[in-house]
Amino acid sequence: MRSSIEIRRLVDRRIKALHLGEDFDAWRFIQAYSRAKGIKTKLSPIVVPAEAPDFFGAYVRMGEQSIIAFRVNTSWLHQNRILAHEGGHLLLHEPLQGEVLMRGMSRAAQEEREAEVFASYLLERMASGALVLEPVRRPRVANISYTLEEFFASLRGKGEG
Ligand SMILES: [Zn+2]
């Protein structure tokens, strides 16, 4: 279990090591971190259906490939917050494997709390720059209409490679 102070120090160290300055958003942070670690991280924007109103995001890893699913039918500020939270899992926690996620297992409350603390500090650090940035450089959201089922089906197909 990490203290809030440890998580804050980790955020500060990473921002410095990745040379992010102040002009970054959560996705840029995640991209820079992934590149440094040799992980290929993709975003999977999801339009969350009305039946699953509590789904905001998920981080799944398969080998060197990882996917961060995040809800796009919400404000861009919220999207940035979701990405910051999933970025916290990426840095702090063992990845959920695709099949585990499909069985509906969720993370321990402790890990969720750490990811929230991480997101808060990351957003605090990006606050001065982020307001003038483009909204999260929306990754081709235009014709995305994934459902959760399609997302999980797409994970099944991405097991190797
Ligand atoms: Zn979480």
Residues whose N, C-alpha, C, O or C-beta is under 5 A from the ligand:
A	BS01	ZN	E112 A115
